Amino acid sequence: MRAIVQDRYGSPDVLQLKDIDTPAPADNDVLVRVRAAAVNAYDWHIMRGDPYVMRPTVGLRGPKRKVRGRDVAGHVEAVGDAVTRFRPGDEVYGDLGEVDGAFAEYVCVPEDLLERKPANLTFEQAAAMPLAAGTALVCLRDAARLQPGQHVLINGASGGVGTFAVQLAKACGADVSAVCSTRNVGLARSIGADHVVDYTADDFTRGTRRYDVVVDLVGNRSLTELRRTLTPTGTLVLSGGGVSTGGSILGPFGLFAGGRLLSRFVRHRLLAPSATPNRHNLATLRELAEAGKLTPVVDRTYPLNRTPEAIRYLEVEHARAKVVITC
């Protein structure tokens, strides 16, 4: 089968299209014929080996797992002997987590990391959901415990996680303010934002408005600036940090650690949740999508052999919403 293989850290040029063996499912695995796979900032970080603090875990000189790609949507090709929830031909989607391997024609996925694909979505749309929408769900539902009527601000509202966060907050009944650039104002409004802050013209950290929940998906503001936007007992959720110029030691983890430390001494809740892939969240997202409350926004699609170009676009052009690979 064809797959995008990475042997060392570096620019998108380290990603090579190669022919490798098709994997065989273990007892609890599902072999998926990949139809689409989304590109995430996660893939960029693994490609670059950035920040350096994560290399002892993912590989010191190069990634331990050679095939990139975390989000997948496709057909079930075969199942392991212990698999009970799927059979060949089923349409599925999922977040592979640290398993990786979605930038390929086939991938083996543990059964518990897959769920039925939303019936009303294309494979490209479904592949755009798992990591980004799952992160937004954990940030708003689990960490912030967002309630109807609360005022929430999403910094980075036009990105992959941000476009889902805006929609999920609206589905919860919140009043949503979206922070984005001028070119994305229309996008933010189209997905449900009640208010849009164009960061090229206004600094949301210096305004008079205060929010019950602030979700920072960019990592370009200090804790002091972000806390300034909160109500006295508000919640700040720190997640992601996107892509950067590379070469960082701690990346967004420095901000996360600072938030956790400071939270012991202030009234604000400062949280940096981790979105662990699981089928229960995927099922929730499927239900929201099928109910029309969650619609993935796909910026561009690329064929498998142009995966390096897709990641370069994510890295350099500040892609809106999601970029998807088709197989």
Secondary structure, DSSP 8 states (H G I E B T S, - for coil): -EEEEE-S-SSGGGEEEEE-------TTEEEEEEEEEEE-HHHHHHHHT-SGGGHHHH-SSS-SS-B---EEEEEEEEE-TT--S--TT-EEEEE-GGG---SBSEEEEEGGGEEE--TTS-HHHHHTSHHHHHHHHIIIIIIS---TT-EEEEETTTSHHHHHHHHHHHHTT-EEEEEE-GGGHHHHHHTT-SEEEETTT--GGGSS--EEEEEE-S--S-HHHHHTTEEEEEEEEE------SS--SSTTHHHHHHHHHHTTTSSSEEE-------HHHHHHHHHHHHTTS----EEEEEEGGGHHHHHHHHHHS---SEEEEE-
